[in-house]
Amino acid sequence: MKDIIVVGGGAGGMMAAIKAAEEGNKVTLIERNEKLGKKVFITGKGRCNVTNACDTTDFFNQVISNPKFLYSSVYGYDHDMVMDFFEKNSCPLKTERGERVFPVSDHSSDIIRTLENVLKKNHVNILKNTYVTDLVIKDNVIKGVKVSGTVPKEINGFKTNVPGKKEEVLNADAVILATGGVSYKVTGSDGNMFKVLKKYGHTVTDLRPGLIPLESDDKWVSPLSGLSLKNVNLALYAGDKKVFDGFGEMLFTHFGISGPLVLTGASYLNKKYPGSKATAVIDLKPALDTETLDKRILRDFDEYKNKSLKNAISGLLPSKLTSVIPLLASIDEDKKVNEITREERESLVHTLKNLKINIKGSRDINEAIITIGGVSIKEINPSTMESKLISGLYFAGEMIDVDALTGGFNLQIAWSTGHLAGESASLT
Ligand SMILES: Cc1cc2nc3c(=O)[nH]c(=O)nc-3n(C[C@H](O)[C@H](O)[C@H](O)COP(=O)(O)OP(=O)(O)OC[C@H]3O[C@@H](n4cnc5c(N)ncnc54)[C@H](O)[C@@H]3O)c2cc1C
C-alpha cells in the first residue's frame, strides 16, 4: 500500500484520488477551498456538460492543443467509461444535441455529490481548507508536499482561501497535481502551482485565455448588446491570416461579441496569435450566395418601392440591425428604396455578407472557460502522466498544456488524465 497525495479537489483530482484509492492505496486529497468541485459546480451553466458521447476519434478533432498527448489517457478511460462510472454510482445521465452529456437532474451538484460519495466509499482522507504551498523533492524524487491551513480573504468581492503562515510537511510515496489552470480564480485555480513547478525546473508554456469572448471598440457594436444571431458564418483574421471559419450562433454584448461561435474562434486566435488585434467578418446570410441575395433584395425593393430602406429590409434582418447595416453600407436608412442606386445595393449586399468588426483583444483570462498552455507535455510521460523530471510526481487536468472546444471535452480530459495518473501512481 502506498501513501498517495492528490493536490486539487476539482474534476481531475477527485477522479485521480478515486482511482488511486480503488487500487488499494492510502490516499489524501488536499483542497484549498472549504468544499470540493467549485469549478465543476459552475460548468455547463450549472448543468455540467460532463462529457461528450462522440466517437473517440472525433474527440481528438475537438482538442486544440496537443491532442496526441491524450491518446493513452483518453483511449484508456473514454466517455463510455466516464458515463458508466456516474450511472453505476446512481447519477443517471442524458445525451443532448451535439452528443453533449448532462446529469438527468440538470444539476452539476449531483456530479459533485456522486464523486464525493465514491471518495468516501473508498476511504479517501479529504483535507479541505488546506493549501499546498510547495513540494518536497530530494534527488529528483518526490517526498511529499508542504501545506498550510487557509485564511479566508475577499478578492474583487468574492470570498476565497489564501494560505496561512504556519507550514507543515506531509510525506508521500507519490504526489498527483491537479490544481487547474488560471481562469475563474475564485473557484480555486490561482496558478500558484505553476510557480512552484518552475522553481523545480518544469516548463510552463504561455498561459492564454481559451473559449473567451472578444472585445471591440467599434461604436455600433455595444448598442447591439443582447442581440443573438443564429445560423451565421464567422471568420476571424489576424492581419491577413484567416485563423478561424465557422458556422453557428453568436451574441453581441456591451463589450463586443460572445456566444459559442465566438468562444471557439477565440481559442484558435489565442492559440496562434495571442494578444493580437483581429478582424471578425460575419456573413449574415451564409445560405445565399451574393447573386441570390441580390435577387432577393431586388424582389423586396420591388415590393416595398415607396418604403424607406430601413423598413424594406426589416424582413431580412433582426430589428436591431436595420439601422446599423445601412450605416455601415454608407446608405441613408431613410432613403426611399426606389431611389437606391445599383452601387448602393451592391454595397448593401457586400455588408450583409461581410460585416466587419475590429477586435481589440480578448476579455481577461480570468473569464476564460479554459486556459491555453500549462505544464509542457514534453516533460510528462503520456502513458503514465508522470513527470519526466521528478520521479513520483504526476499531473492531471487543465494544468497540463492541453485544451479543447466546448461540448464536455475539457471535463473528459480531466477525467481521463486523472484516472490514468491515479492508476500509474499506484503501480510505480
Ligand atoms: C464557466 C465554466 C464553464 C465550464 N463548463 C464546462 C462544461 O460544461 N464541460 C466541460 O467539459 N468543461 C467545462 N469547463 C471547463 C472545466 O470546468 C475545466 O476544464 C475542468 O474543471 C478542469 O478540472 P481540473 O480538475 O483540472 O481543475 P479545477 O476544476 O480548476 O480544479 C483545481 C482544484 O485545485 C485546487 N487548488 C489549486 N491550487 C491549490 C493548492 N495550491 N492547494 C490546494 N488546492 C489547490 C482548486 O481550489 C481547485 O478546486 C468550464 C469552465 C468554466 C470556467
The ligand as a Gaussian input file, in Angstrom:
#p B3LYP/6-31G(d) Opt

LIG

0 1
 C      -17.734000      28.806000     -16.532000
 C      -17.133000      27.485000     -16.962000
 C      -17.948000      26.517000     -17.517000
 C      -17.395000      25.307000     -17.942000
 N      -18.233000      24.359000     -18.448000
 C      -17.705000      23.177000     -18.853000
 C      -18.569000      22.134000     -19.295000
 O      -19.806000      22.228000     -19.216000
 N      -17.975000      20.982000     -19.774000
 C      -16.612000      20.832000     -19.805000
 O      -16.139000      19.791000     -20.259000
 N      -15.783000      21.772000     -19.313000
 C      -16.301000      22.930000     -18.823000
 N      -15.458000      23.879000     -18.302000
 C      -14.007000      23.553000     -18.184000
 C      -13.809000      22.599000     -16.989000
 O      -14.556000      23.056000     -15.876000
 C      -12.340000      22.509000     -16.561000
 O      -11.539000      22.226000     -17.676000
 C      -12.150000      21.425000     -15.510000
 O      -12.957000      21.684000     -14.372000
 C      -10.684000      21.320000     -15.079000
 O      -10.580000      20.429000     -13.994000
 P       -9.277000      20.405000     -13.091000
 O       -9.530000      19.384000     -12.047000
 O       -8.086000      20.270000     -13.927000
 O       -9.185000      21.868000     -12.453000
 P      -10.171000      22.622000     -11.443000
 O      -11.569000      22.132000     -11.609000
 O       -9.919000      24.069000     -11.612000
 O       -9.685000      22.136000     -10.006000
 C       -8.469000      22.529000      -9.443000
 C       -8.630000      22.483000      -7.936000
 O       -7.356000      22.632000      -7.321000
 C       -7.493000      23.447000      -6.178000
 N       -6.186000      24.055000      -5.913000
 C       -5.469000      24.871000      -6.732000
 N       -4.290000      25.177000      -6.178000
 C       -4.257000      24.539000      -4.995000
 C       -3.278000      24.466000      -3.970000
 N       -2.117000      25.088000      -4.083000
 N       -3.556000      23.726000      -2.864000
 C       -4.746000      23.074000      -2.746000
 N       -5.700000      23.106000      -3.696000
 C       -5.454000      23.819000      -4.808000
 C       -8.538000      24.462000      -6.586000
 O       -9.145000      25.056000      -5.468000
 C       -9.496000      23.618000      -7.408000
 O      -10.548000      23.083000      -6.627000
 C      -15.992000      25.071000     -17.828000
 C      -15.178000      26.046000     -17.244000
 C      -15.738000      27.236000     -16.801000
 C      -14.844000      28.270000     -16.168000

